[in-house]
Amino acid sequence: MFPHRHLLGIAGLMRGEIEAILDLAEEYAALNRGGTGDHSSALRGLTQINMFFEASTRTQASFELAGKRLGATVMNMSVAQSSVKKGETLIDTAMTLNAMHPDLLVVRHPASGAVNLLASKVNCAVLNAGDGRHEHPTQALLDALTIRRRKGRLSRLTVAICGDIAHSRVARSNILLLGIMENRIRLIGPPTLMPAGAERMGAEVFQDLRAGIEGADVVMMLRLQKERMDGALVPSMREYYHRFGLDAEKLAAAKPDAIVMHPGPMNRGVEIDGLLADDINVSVIQEQVEMGVAVRMAAMDLLARNLRSRTAERGGAAC
């Protein structure tokens, strides 16, 4: 069903493996809406460490809640107070963590590829919670689940992704996933925020928002990644909103039943009009947050099954 030891990115996943995560996440979404407390024993007896080298609210809280609902012992590692701040290398950190015998390690890191490096040094299952400009797989999966629930399918849709494409790991993971699921992908943004060779990613490129979202089923807005920008890549926030900020008037170019998404955190009045973001008739932003817990539960459940299976083959017990 899901044969991978880690979840490091969308790259390398097959369509059936994506669907397996989403199908299980649907079950967890229903359980989450039905009550509170533990919903499964999938991670009972296992230890989950959340290790965030970058600040996060939604993702870290979502992974923590997901682990606890599955019965795991969850530890949040405060990197700001760790030996990393004293000069410890990532490999040293990995070796130290490995000696503690965790079962699942959730990692966010500002450097692209850092999570893959760490995964090669530990024995446990590793989940990428975002690494630099590289990938953010669970965000793409929760976006996919949200789209599928609202549209009834996850293929043959026109999805417009608008904003800071160049610096966005969310965009990269979504482009990969939506491409695997055979959707039409449009990328919209100023040339300074568009990655070189964007067309080779299987997407159409637009510099006009209205043209890019014309007839779109899904409009996904992205946050300006100011912390990853070298220099001023947009004239001003006011000018950016005028050209690339989404409001009801611009959204009229999309299909009448188009949905609006944003991975958060939002810059209201810069990427999206606040009234539109809060309009439950078109905005699915809050549902994205809800589906994040369900998707992360599903991903950890599937990785835990593989962990237990490998441990059983060795004739031992999970750490």
Summary of the structure (lengths in Angstrom):
residues: 319
radius of gyration: 19.6
end to end distance: 23.1
largest distance: 62.6
contacts: 1104
relative contact order: 0.17
helix: 45%
strand: 16%
